[in-house]
Amino acid sequence: MVIIGALGDLSRRKLLPAIYQLMKEHLTHEHFAVLGVARDEQTDDGFRAKMREALNASEEVHGIDDGLWQSLCRRLFYVSADATDGGAYQAIGARLEEIERDRAAEERNRLFYLAVPPSVFEPIVSGLSASGLAPRMRTADVRPWVRVVIEKPFGRSLETALRLNDLVLHRFGEHQVYRIDHYLGKETVQNVLVLRFANSIFEPIWNRQWIHHVQITAAETVGVETRGKYYEEAGVIRDVFQNHLLQLLTLTAMEPPPTMAANAVRDEKVKVLKSVRWLTPETIPENSVRAQYTAGVIGGKPVPGYTQEPDVASDSATPTFATLRLYVDNWRWNGVPFYLRSGKRLRSRTSEIAVQFRAPPHLMFGPQDGEAMRPNTLVMRVQPNEGVALDFEVKVPGAAVALTSAIEIAPVQMDFEYAAAFGETTAPAYETLLLDVMIGEATLFTRSDEVEAAWRVVDPLIQYWESNRPKRMPTYAAGSWGPREADELIEQDGVEWRDID
């Protein structure tokens, strides 16, 4: 495994802990090795020391086994090279030959992980290909294999995504490219497919006849903080909607694939994205809300507003929160609104899909004290407390209403948590995804046409917002659930945001 950008934040916080866990669970080959590539002058021993520091600081590694660390340590190597410089690949190649010298030719598999900013994807992809270190393979069966992992965001617009796809697919086969979105490595995201298609009780009612609407939320308590430069260019749509939220939408709305093969699943996801009703300058204002966080309190501590963060313009119009109402125009979902919302500095960190069913057509029990019964809701929690919950109504026991004809009812919740059911926390997303790349399982990775289809959904919104600066940017206090305008958008349809607290 060659990590380009091996001294960066992603490598230290996610990749090395995931590799350690895979080794701990005996899921790596006996000859598995890691070659770190970065610009800094560093020795193998210096690189190993930094990686030990990373494991010590990791929240995903609970106690380091010294024997296991020594085994990993012997597998860690380093080469100083600027991967954006085509001439650097000679040094990388020489180090790879040194590491692979004693291995049979068919065992010299290579996994290149681009843990670098999107701005340098293109020169690195070109360098890997031109140098011969990562040749194009005709089929996935060829050995030794070569695979390339590219982090999100894959492009920053439809135009740039098309250009990057053209470059990547000119150099590599689609089966060699793994476009990674860590959300898809989370257990509950994968469990959406199992919940829907392995349980016959859900599929008959998973349609416009029985579902009133779907709410998809990805909320963060953290602010932009030191990422001001990146966020000023990205904003919440590029950062979360184009990838995370649209992935959750496709898994919720897709048709059952004929098999769990990667292309069968991805075919159905692409069909959903192509069915999303296009946003236009005429429909965007009534179906979207953007906002920025102002100063507030998170976890009992005061925090600054977005425009007070480092490297953020005082008059910035970059949204840190957005709500979007989308429609999937096909037979299953016609007329069912999908409400997507995400933001920074919100009240709690949570990601979930909430499917709200229609209210009973005949209210034989009648409203209690002027309040109608709450519709049933199926909630799939992606993070934290991964699990599934179902809200439904029951009769309140007791004799309090025995002298009247009324039956008192109340909502209750049936709750499943992975940790409680299986006795341990689920595997971190990067551990799952790295293993999938190693074994060639592409189901949880986005295909080129899926990336392009997702950009076609959000690109009109980004262009409209960038060319139509708001006269007054809606705001919300840090520690709240967003601006009032987001509530008003869905209240037009007679619904409210689900109470997550």
Disulfide bonds with the S-S distance in Angstrom:
none
